[in-house]
């Protein structure tokens, strides 16, 4: 899907350790992958994974999706692909 629909950019909600992020970035070299993760510790592990893999077309952001999405939209415009796997809040 990333290779077919990823350009001009891909937006991922929920980086986790970055495995899906790296697959999308590797399959669509001409697109930038913007990925958001709410947990700083998890985001740090993902960024190390990106560096070790040598993948350069990933922009990793840490924080609330509500705060980060407007920044991404301003920077990147309309994405070709959106992958949602994050913000797993449960009602109490």
N, CA, C and O atoms as CSV, one atom per row, in Angstrom:
chain,resi,resn,atom,element,x,y,z
A,1,UNK,N,N,0.820,-1.186,0.000
A,1,UNK,CA,C,0.000,0.000,0.000
A,1,UNK,C,C,0.869,1.256,0.000
A,1,UNK,O,O,0.555,2.237,-0.675
A,2,UNK,N,N,1.952,1.220,0.754
A,2,UNK,CA,C,2.821,2.399,0.808
A,2,UNK,C,C,3.420,2.707,-0.562
A,2,UNK,O,O,3.472,3.868,-0.969
A,3,UNK,N,N,3.868,1.686,-1.267
A,3,UNK,CA,C,4.460,1.901,-2.593
A,3,UNK,C,C,3.438,2.458,-3.578
A,3,UNK,O,O,3.778,3.276,-4.432
A,4,UNK,N,N,2.215,2.027,-3.466
A,4,UNK,CA,C,1.158,2.443,-4.400
A,4,UNK,C,C,0.577,3.814,-4.060
A,4,UNK,O,O,0.341,4.626,-4.954
A,5,UNK,N,N,0.345,4.077,-2.770
A,5,UNK,CA,C,-0.397,5.271,-2.368
A,5,UNK,C,C,0.397,6.263,-1.530
A,5,UNK,O,O,-0.135,7.314,-1.172
A,6,UNK,N,N,1.649,5.967,-1.206
A,6,UNK,CA,C,2.394,6.734,-0.225
A,6,UNK,C,C,2.802,8.142,-0.586
A,6,UNK,O,O,3.003,8.962,0.310
A,7,UNK,N,N,2.931,8.452,-1.834
A,7,UNK,CA,C,3.395,9.790,-2.195
A,7,UNK,C,C,2.268,10.800,-2.101
A,7,UNK,O,O,1.134,10.444,-2.423
A,8,UNK,N,N,2.497,12.003,-1.692
A,8,UNK,CA,C,3.786,12.621,-1.415
A,8,UNK,C,C,4.322,12.311,-0.011
A,8,UNK,O,O,5.516,12.451,0.252
A,9,UNK,N,N,3.417,11.886,0.888
A,9,UNK,CA,C,3.888,11.541,2.220
A,9,UNK,C,C,2.937,10.540,2.856
A,9,UNK,O,O,1.804,10.349,2.414
A,10,UNK,N,N,3.437,9.911,3.906
A,10,UNK,CA,C,2.673,8.951,4.687
A,10,UNK,C,C,2.608,9.491,6.111
A,10,UNK,O,O,3.601,9.994,6.638
A,11,UNK,N,N,1.437,9.384,6.726
A,11,UNK,CA,C,1.277,9.780,8.122
A,11,UNK,C,C,0.893,8.536,8.912
A,11,UNK,O,O,-0.064,7.836,8.579
A,12,UNK,N,N,1.665,8.277,9.968
A,12,UNK,CA,C,1.400,7.117,10.810
A,12,UNK,C,C,1.063,7.584,12.224
A,12,UNK,O,O,1.826,8.327,12.841
A,13,UNK,N,N,-0.078,7.145,12.723
A,13,UNK,CA,C,-0.493,7.403,14.096
A,13,UNK,C,C,-0.107,6.184,14.927
A,13,UNK,O,O,-0.740,5.134,14.813
A,14,UNK,N,N,0.908,6.308,15.747
A,14,UNK,CA,C,1.328,5.199,16.596
A,14,UNK,C,C,2.566,4.505,16.059
A,14,UNK,O,O,2.454,3.507,15.347
A,15,UNK,N,N,3.736,5.014,16.385
A,15,UNK,CA,C,4.993,4.472,15.892
A,15,UNK,C,C,5.326,3.125,16.520
A,15,UNK,O,O,5.815,2.217,15.849
A,16,UNK,N,N,5.056,3.011,17.812
A,16,UNK,CA,C,5.505,1.871,18.608
A,16,UNK,C,C,7.014,1.755,18.431
A,16,UNK,O,O,7.722,2.747,18.602
A,17,UNK,N,N,7.521,0.591,18.098
A,17,UNK,CA,C,8.970,0.412,17.950
A,17,UNK,C,C,9.469,0.752,16.549
A,17,UNK,O,O,10.672,0.691,16.293
A,18,UNK,N,N,8.562,1.109,15.637
A,18,UNK,CA,C,8.947,1.582,14.321
A,18,UNK,C,C,9.028,0.529,13.234
A,18,UNK,O,O,9.507,0.822,12.139
A,19,UNK,N,N,8.578,-0.680,13.497
A,19,UNK,CA,C,8.684,-1.743,12.494
A,19,UNK,C,C,7.847,-1.413,11.258
A,19,UNK,O,O,8.357,-1.442,10.138
A,20,UNK,N,N,6.567,-1.102,11.456
A,20,UNK,CA,C,5.705,-0.746,10.314
A,20,UNK,C,C,6.208,0.513,9.629
A,20,UNK,O,O,6.154,0.632,8.405
A,21,UNK,N,N,6.693,1.441,10.421
A,21,UNK,CA,C,7.233,2.692,9.873
A,21,UNK,C,C,8.365,2.408,8.893
A,21,UNK,O,O,8.414,2.970,7.798
A,22,UNK,N,N,9.268,1.531,9.302
A,22,UNK,CA,C,10.411,1.216,8.444
A,22,UNK,C,C,9.981,0.493,7.175
A,22,UNK,O,O,10.534,0.751,6.106
A,23,UNK,N,N,9.012,-0.402,7.272
A,23,UNK,CA,C,8.510,-1.074,6.066
A,23,UNK,C,C,7.916,-0.070,5.094
A,23,UNK,O,O,8.184,-0.132,3.894
A,24,UNK,N,N,7.103,0.862,5.607
A,24,UNK,CA,C,6.489,1.858,4.720
A,24,UNK,C,C,7.551,2.757,4.100
A,24,UNK,O,O,7.514,3.026,2.900
A,25,UNK,N,N,8.501,3.221,4.915
A,25,UNK,CA,C,9.552,4.114,4.404
A,25,UNK,C,C,10.429,3.418,3.367
A,25,UNK,O,O,10.812,4.023,2.366
A,26,UNK,N,N,10.744,2.152,3.608
A,26,UNK,CA,C,11.601,1.410,2.683
A,26,UNK,C,C,10.905,1.104,1.360
A,26,UNK,O,O,11.557,0.993,0.322
A,27,UNK,N,N,9.592,0.969,1.399
A,27,UNK,CA,C,8.868,0.621,0.172
A,27,UNK,C,C,8.462,1.849,-0.637
A,27,UNK,O,O,7.988,1.716,-1.766
A,28,UNK,N,N,8.639,3.021,-0.082
A,28,UNK,CA,C,8.257,4.253,-0.779
A,28,UNK,C,C,9.352,5.301,-0.544
A,28,UNK,O,O,9.170,6.235,0.237
A,29,UNK,N,N,10.472,5.137,-1.217
A,29,UNK,CA,C,11.652,5.981,-0.988
A,29,UNK,C,C,11.419,7.449,-1.273
A,29,UNK,O,O,12.069,8.303,-0.669
A,30,UNK,N,N,10.504,7.766,-2.184
A,30,UNK,CA,C,10.282,9.159,-2.573
A,30,UNK,C,C,9.320,9.897,-1.661
A,30,UNK,O,O,9.081,11.090,-1.846
A,31,UNK,N,N,8.765,9.202,-0.680
A,31,UNK,CA,C,7.836,9.827,0.259
A,31,UNK,C,C,8.502,10.016,1.611
A,31,UNK,O,O,9.400,9.263,1.987
A,32,UNK,N,N,8.057,11.018,2.328
A,32,UNK,CA,C,8.474,11.197,3.714
A,32,UNK,C,C,7.415,10.535,4.584
A,32,UNK,O,O,6.218,10.706,4.352
A,33,UNK,N,N,7.852,9.789,5.576
A,33,UNK,CA,C,6.938,9.163,6.524
A,33,UNK,C,C,6.988,9.963,7.820
A,33,UNK,O,O,8.014,10.012,8.499
A,34,UNK,N,N,5.864,10.586,8.148
A,34,UNK,CA,C,5.711,11.284,9.417
A,34,UNK,C,C,5.059,10.306,10.385
A,34,UNK,O,O,3.967,9.806,10.117
A,35,UNK,N,N,5.710,10.031,11.495
A,35,UNK,CA,C,5.170,9.076,12.440
A,35,UNK,C,C,5.101,9.705,13.829
A,35,UNK,O,O,6.021,10.401,14.257
A,36,UNK,N,N,4.001,9.448,14.518
A,36,UNK,CA,C,3.758,10.047,15.831
A,36,UNK,C,C,3.636,8.968,16.891
A,36,UNK,O,O,2.983,7.945,16.685
A,37,UNK,N,N,4.269,9.209,18.021
A,37,UNK,CA,C,4.201,8.288,19.155
A,37,UNK,C,C,4.009,9.099,20.431
A,37,UNK,O,O,4.692,10.100,20.649
A,38,UNK,N,N,3.087,8.667,21.261
A,38,UNK,CA,C,2.792,9.387,22.491
A,38,UNK,C,C,3.745,9.099,23.629
A,38,UNK,O,O,3.914,9.940,24.513
A,39,UNK,N,N,4.367,7.946,23.634
A,39,UNK,CA,C,5.243,7.533,24.728
A,39,UNK,C,C,6.692,7.894,24.398
A,39,UNK,O,O,7.244,7.369,23.431
A,40,UNK,N,N,7.320,8.777,25.180
A,40,UNK,CA,C,8.696,9.185,24.878
A,40,UNK,C,C,9.699,8.027,24.895
A,40,UNK,O,O,10.612,7.999,24.070
A,41,UNK,N,N,9.547,7.083,25.809
A,41,UNK,CA,C,10.475,5.964,25.892
A,41,UNK,C,C,10.377,5.067,24.659
A,41,UNK,O,O,11.393,4.625,24.122
A,42,UNK,N,N,9.165,4.805,24.224
A,42,UNK,CA,C,8.952,3.980,23.029
A,42,UNK,C,C,9.452,4.698,21.788
A,42,UNK,O,O,10.049,4.081,20.905
A,43,UNK,N,N,9.210,5.993,21.721
A,43,UNK,CA,C,9.664,6.795,20.587
A,43,UNK,C,C,11.186,6.781,20.480
A,43,UNK,O,O,11.730,6.736,19.377
A,44,UNK,N,N,11.864,6.817,21.601
A,44,UNK,CA,C,13.326,6.787,21.613
A,44,UNK,C,C,13.852,5.466,21.050
A,44,UNK,O,O,14.829,5.454,20.303
A,45,UNK,N,N,13.211,4.365,21.404
A,45,UNK,CA,C,13.607,3.056,20.864
A,45,UNK,C,C,13.396,3.025,19.358
A,45,UNK,O,O,14.251,2.539,18.618
A,46,UNK,N,N,12.256,3.545,18.900
A,46,UNK,CA,C,11.971,3.565,17.465
A,46,UNK,C,C,13.017,4.379,16.712
A,46,UNK,O,O,13.491,3.959,15.657
A,47,UNK,N,N,13.377,5.535,17.248
A,47,UNK,CA,C,14.366,6.374,16.571
A,47,UNK,C,C,15.719,5.664,16.472
A,47,UNK,O,O,16.413,5.795,15.464
A,48,UNK,N,N,16.088,4.931,17.487
A,48,UNK,CA,C,17.328,4.142,17.425
A,48,UNK,C,C,17.218,3.078,16.335
A,48,UNK,O,O,18.177,2.832,15.605
A,49,UNK,N,N,16.046,2.447,16.226
A,49,UNK,CA,C,15.830,1.451,15.175
A,49,UNK,C,C,15.971,2.077,13.783
A,49,UNK,O,O,16.563,1.476,12.887
A,50,UNK,N,N,15.428,3.282,13.609
A,50,UNK,CA,C,15.532,3.964,12.307
A,50,UNK,C,C,16.994,4.249,11.970
A,50,UNK,O,O,17.426,4.055,10.833
A,51,UNK,N,N,17.741,4.706,12.951
A,51,UNK,CA,C,19.151,5.011,12.729
A,51,UNK,C,C,19.940,3.752,12.391
A,51,UNK,O,O,20.753,3.751,11.467
A,52,UNK,N,N,19.697,2.686,13.138
A,52,UNK,CA,C,20.417,1.427,12.879
A,52,UNK,C,C,20.085,0.862,11.506
A,52,UNK,O,O,20.943,0.263,10.856
A,53,UNK,N,N,18.842,1.048,11.060
A,53,UNK,CA,C,18.436,0.547,9.751
A,53,UNK,C,C,18.918,1.453,8.619
A,53,UNK,O,O,18.914,1.046,7.457
A,54,UNK,N,N,19.329,2.670,8.946
A,54,UNK,CA,C,19.821,3.598,7.934
A,54,UNK,C,C,18.732,4.184,7.056
A,54,UNK,O,O,19.002,4.601,5.929
A,55,UNK,N,N,17.514,4.222,7.550
A,55,UNK,CA,C,16.395,4.763,6.773
A,55,UNK,C,C,16.294,6.258,7.050
A,55,UNK,O,O,16.176,6.682,8.199
A,56,UNK,N,N,16.341,7.043,5.991
A,56,UNK,CA,C,16.458,8.495,6.126
A,56,UNK,C,C,15.171,9.268,5.869
A,56,UNK,O,O,15.123,10.466,6.150
A,57,UNK,N,N,14.124,8.630,5.346
A,57,UNK,CA,C,12.918,9.375,4.969
A,57,UNK,C,C,11.812,9.270,6.025
A,57,UNK,O,O,10.628,9.222,5.691
A,58,UNK,N,N,12.208,9.235,7.297
A,58,UNK,CA,C,11.259,9.171,8.402
A,58,UNK,C,C,11.442,10.396,9.285
A,58,UNK,O,O,12.559,10.734,9.676
A,59,UNK,N,N,10.339,11.054,9.591
A,59,UNK,CA,C,10.337,12.130,10.571
A,59,UNK,C,C,9.515,11.639,11.749
A,59,UNK,O,O,8.309,11.420,11.639
A,60,UNK,N,N,10.185,11.471,12.870
A,60,UNK,CA,C,9.568,10.915,14.065
A,60,UNK,C,C,9.226,12.038,15.033
A,60,UNK,O,O,10.071,12.867,15.368
A,61,UNK,N,N,7.969,12.052,15.478
A,61,UNK,CA,C,7.490,13.085,16.395
A,61,UNK,C,C,6.925,12.425,17.641
A,61,UNK,O,O,6.285,11.376,17.560
A,62,UNK,N,N,7.161,13.034,18.784
A,62,UNK,CA,C,6.691,12.488,20.045
A,62,UNK,C,C,5.737,13.478,20.695
A,62,UNK,O,O,6.050,14.660,20.838
A,63,UNK,N,N,4.568,12.979,21.085
A,63,UNK,CA,C,3.595,13.828,21.762
A,63,UNK,C,C,2.183,13.412,21.437
A,63,UNK,O,O,1.939,12.337,20.889
A,64,UNK,N,N,1.266,14.276,21.783
A,64,UNK,CA,C,-0.158,14.043,21.569
A,64,UNK,C,C,-0.515,14.172,20.087
A,64,UNK,O,O,-0.098,15.116,19.416
A,65,UNK,N,N,-1.286,13.220,19.595
A,65,UNK,CA,C,-1.736,13.291,18.198
A,65,UNK,C,C,-2.489,14.593,17.945
A,65,UNK,O,O,-2.345,15.200,16.884
A,66,UNK,N,N,-3.288,15.019,18.914
A,66,UNK,CA,C,-4.068,16.247,18.766
A,66,UNK,C,C,-3.173,17.460,18.526
A,66,UNK,O,O,-3.543,18.367,17.781
A,67,UNK,N,N,-2.015,17.479,19.143
A,67,UNK,CA,C,-1.090,18.592,18.971
A,67,UNK,C,C,-0.208,18.437,17.732
A,67,UNK,O,O,0.132,19.423,17.078
A,68,UNK,N,N,0.159,17.204,17.416
A,68,UNK,CA,C,1.106,16.983,16.322
A,68,UNK,C,C,0.473,17.011,14.937
A,68,UNK,O,O,1.103,17.467,13.983
A,69,UNK,N,N,-0.753,16.534,14.813
A,69,UNK,CA,C,-1.378,16.460,13.487
A,69,UNK,C,C,-1.473,17.820,12.799
A,69,UNK,O,O,-1.159,17.902,11.611
A,70,UNK,N,N,-1.889,18.893,13.478
A,70,UNK,CA,C,-1.906,20.192,12.782
A,70,UNK,C,C,-0.528,20.616,12.276
A,70,UNK,O,O,-0.421,21.242,11.221
A,71,UNK,N,N,0.514,20.282,13.010
A,71,UNK,CA,C,1.874,20.615,12.564
A,71,UNK,C,C,2.241,19.838,11.302
A,71,UNK,O,O,2.842,20.383,10.376
A,72,UNK,N,N,1.875,18.568,11.278
A,72,UNK,CA,C,2.162,17.740,10.105
A,72,UNK,C,C,1.366,18.237,8.903
A,72,UNK,O,O,1.903,18.339,7.800
A,73,UNK,N,N,0.101,18.543,9.109
A,73,UNK,CA,C,-0.719,19.028,7.993
A,73,UNK,C,C,-0.163,20.320,7.422
A,73,UNK,O,O,-0.175,20.523,6.208
A,74,UNK,N,N,0.325,21.195,8.291
A,74,UNK,CA,C,0.914,22.460,7.836
A,74,UNK,C,C,2.187,22.205,7.034
A,74,UNK,O,O,2.424,22.843,6.008
A,75,UNK,N,N,3.001,21.270,7.512
A,75,UNK,CA,C,4.284,20.962,6.871
A,75,UNK,C,C,4.126,20.148,5.593
A,75,UNK,O,O,4.772,20.436,4.585
A,76,UNK,N,N,3.264,19.127,5.634
A,76,UNK,CA,C,3.229,18.129,4.565
A,76,UNK,C,C,2.029,18.235,3.637
A,76,UNK,O,O,2.068,17.710,2.524
A,77,UNK,N,N,0.981,18.890,4.060
A,77,UNK,CA,C,-0.223,18.936,3.235
A,77,UNK,C,C,-1.020,17.651,3.366
A,77,UNK,O,O,-1.120,17.085,4.455
A,78,UNK,N,N,-1.583,17.195,2.270
A,78,UNK,CA,C,-2.421,15.993,2.270
A,78,UNK,C,C,-1.581,14.748,2.005
A,78,UNK,O,O,-0.872,14.674,1.002
A,79,UNK,N,N,-1.662,13.779,2.900
A,79,UNK,CA,C,-0.878,12.557,2.707
A,79,UNK,C,C,-1.502,11.641,1.658
A,79,UNK,O,O,-2.701,11.700,1.383
A,80,UNK,N,N,-0.657,10.799,1.088
A,80,UNK,CA,C,-1.151,9.778,0.174
A,80,UNK,C,C,-1.691,8.576,0.923
A,80,UNK,O,O,-2.585,7.881,0.439
A,81,UNK,N,N,-1.138,8.330,2.115
A,81,UNK,CA,C,-1.527,7.180,2.926
A,81,UNK,C,C,-1.508,7.581,4.389
A,81,UNK,O,O,-0.600,8.279,4.842
A,82,UNK,N,N,-2.526,7.131,5.129
A,82,UNK,CA,C,-2.579,7.327,6.577
A,82,UNK,C,C,-2.717,5.950,7.212
A,82,UNK,O,O,-3.607,5.179,6.856
A,83,UNK,N,N,-1.835,5.651,8.150
A,83,UNK,CA,C,-1.841,4.369,8.846
A,83,UNK,C,C,-2.117,4.653,10.321
A,83,UNK,O,O,-1.346,5.353,10.978
A,84,UNK,N,N,-3.222,4.107,10.839
A,84,UNK,CA,C,-3.638,4.406,12.206
A,84,UNK,C,C,-3.508,3.160,13.073
A,84,UNK,O,O,-4.156,2.142,12.833
A,85,UNK,N,N,-2.654,3.268,14.087
A,85,UNK,CA,C,-2.498,2.198,15.067
A,85,UNK,C,C,-1.991,2.811,16.361
A,85,UNK,O,O,-0.926,2.443,16.855
A,86,UNK,N,N,-2.752,3.737,16.902
A,86,UNK,CA,C,-2.291,4.393,18.113
A,86,UNK,C,C,-3.416,5.033,18.873
A,86,UNK,O,O,-4.585,4.939,18.499
A,87,UNK,N,N,-3.039,5.686,19.950
A,87,UNK,CA,C,-3.968,6.387,20.827
A,87,UNK,C,C,-4.982,5.411,21.408
A,87,UNK,O,O,-6.191,5.585,21.257
A,88,UNK,N,N,-4.479,4.401,22.063
A,88,UNK,CA,C,-5.313,3.329,22.622
A,88,UNK,C,C,-5.821,3.709,24.008
A,88,UNK,O,O,-5.451,3.091,25.006
A,89,UNK,N,N,-6.652,4.708,24.058
A,89,UNK,CA,C,-7.222,5.133,25.329
A,89,UNK,C,C,-8.446,4.287,25.634
A,89,UNK,O,O,-9.206,3.906,24.743
A,90,UNK,N,N,-8.609,4.012,26.897
A,90,UNK,CA,C,-9.790,3.262,27.317
A,90,UNK,C,C,-10.595,4.130,28.272
A,90,UNK,O,O,-10.044,4.793,29.150
A,91,UNK,N,N,-11.900,4.113,28.086
A,91,UNK,CA,C,-12.768,4.890,28.980
A,91,UNK,C,C,-12.777,4.241,30.361
A,91,UNK,O,O,-12.812,3.017,30.481
A,92,UNK,N,N,-12.746,5.065,31.390
A,92,UNK,CA,C,-12.776,4.573,32.765
A,92,UNK,C,C,-14.164,4.690,33.327
A,92,UNK,O,O,-14.395,4.325,34.480
